[in-house]
């Protein structure tokens, strides 16, 4: 019974002309695809920008490295059936181009033969040709050095109007850079310039994008070098506006009673022609010609001379100028105090050396109101040895001390120092 039903269904299907037409069409498509694949024409296609890799296995045994081959690319022509080499089938990543470096036996420039191949073991296409058959590569021992950066500002006009502004040396965003490359070329480095261009007439400090150029002693650019310079390398040109301001001084290590009510100070000359940051000028009523530590202030009248070249606020137009400073403290009392075991703190030691002060007895001169001086003891006085900017080395040295007094109205007067053992 089942066999009879199957025969009936087949007979019905064969008797249906529409079904036969569909079957015939599908068979035709299958046959056409089979013929197309087997009989597809062979075409040539250029695969562009295949990266060149240098075979460094032999040079590396001599300590050499390839330079100048980091961004080498060639075009490779392949031949095969369209469905094997089409744009959507074959890409540069499917091919290799190798520079053969078996001839390298000493530092220098070599012309290397290129060999192209497929990454597949048995590709269905062939390599026909390359856009380049050789490349030039330099081999040498790698070397790395730190080189200072020298800013160079090129202005098409006057950099500033010198009757109203002054400028100081430009400074780069990195004061030095690490340069690496073949030892032969690294040894030729004489300068690293950071060039910036400006039309000039600057009225404020400005920061410019810079172009780095590495040159030899004849200012010829050097090839094959790389740096660790930041991508956005800049040079800042500082610009200051010329003005005239009243002169004053500032104090450091000031007893709290005098912070809000400083002593009477007279500075001669009373006015100074100086260059200052234009952005800060509107808020400036006077200019400090120097900082005076309170340990230099006596009871009564103190007279000091400060140098314009030591100013940290503004730029004096005459760096040879001096300032006579008179400080009036009034009639205060003086007391000497013996400190047998001074408390000494070492700060800002930027080295790995161990700095140990020798706590020897010292006599301290104190100034202040008599009743406040009477309350002070040796424990009221501490000392700090600040090593900021100081070069130290192992051995026995003498350190300058800054005294501090636990009082709102009293301070230590004079110069103090201590011996210290410095060990690694």
HELIX and SHEET records of a PDB file:
HELIX    1   1 UNK A    2  UNK A   14  1                                  13    
HELIX    2   2 UNK A   17  UNK A   39  1                                  23    
HELIX    3   3 UNK A   57  UNK A   61  1                                   5    
HELIX    4   4 UNK A   82  UNK A   85  1                                   4    
HELIX    5   5 UNK A   92  UNK A   94  5                                   3    
HELIX    6   6 UNK A  183  UNK A  186  1                                   4    
HELIX    7   7 UNK A  256  UNK A  258  5                                   3    
HELIX    8   8 UNK A  278  UNK A  281  1                                   4    
HELIX    9   9 UNK A  294  UNK A  296  5                                   3    
HELIX   10  10 UNK A  308  UNK A  310  5                                   3    
HELIX   11  11 UNK A  370  UNK A  374  1                                   5    
HELIX   12  12 UNK A  378  UNK A  380  5                                   3    
SHEET    1   A 7 UNK A  65  UNK A  67  0                                        
SHEET    2   A 7 UNK A 134  UNK A 140 -1                                        
SHEET    3   A 7 UNK A 108  UNK A 118 -1                                        
SHEET    4   A 7 UNK A  95  UNK A  99 -1                                        
SHEET    5   A 7 UNK A  42  UNK A  54  1                                        
SHEET    6   A 7 UNK A  73  UNK A  81 -1                                        
SHEET    7   A 7 UNK A 125  UNK A 130 -1                                        
SHEET    1   B 5 UNK A 211  UNK A 215  0                                        
SHEET    2   B 5 UNK A 191  UNK A 198 -1                                        
SHEET    3   B 5 UNK A 142  UNK A 155  1                                        
SHEET    4   B 5 UNK A 176  UNK A 182 -1                                        
SHEET    5   B 5 UNK A 226  UNK A 227 -1                                        
SHEET    1   C 4 UNK A 165  UNK A 167  0                                        
SHEET    2   C 4 UNK A 239  UNK A 252 -1                                        
SHEET    3   C 4 UNK A 271  UNK A 277 -1                                        
SHEET    4   C 4 UNK A 315  UNK A 316 -1                                        
SHEET    1   D 3 UNK A 165  UNK A 167  0                                        
SHEET    2   D 3 UNK A 239  UNK A 252 -1                                        
SHEET    3   D 3 UNK A 286  UNK A 293  1                                        
SHEET    1   E 3 UNK A 171  UNK A 172  0                                        
SHEET    2   E 3 UNK A 234  UNK A 237 -1                                        
SHEET    3   E 3 UNK A 206  UNK A 209 -1                                        
SHEET    1   F 3 UNK A 264  UNK A 268  0                                        
SHEET    2   F 3 UNK A 322  UNK A 330 -1                                        
SHEET    3   F 3 UNK A 300  UNK A 307 -1                                        
SHEET    1   G 3 UNK A 333  UNK A 339  0                                        
SHEET    2   G 3 UNK A 362  UNK A 368 -1                                        
SHEET    3   G 3 UNK A 411  UNK A 413 -1                                        
SHEET    1   H 5 UNK A 343  UNK A 347  0                                        
SHEET    2   H 5 UNK A 381  UNK A 386  1                                        
SHEET    3   H 5 UNK A 395  UNK A 405 -1                                        
SHEET    4   H 5 UNK A 416  UNK A 423 -1                                        
SHEET    5   H 5 UNK A 354  UNK A 357 -1                                        
END                                                                             
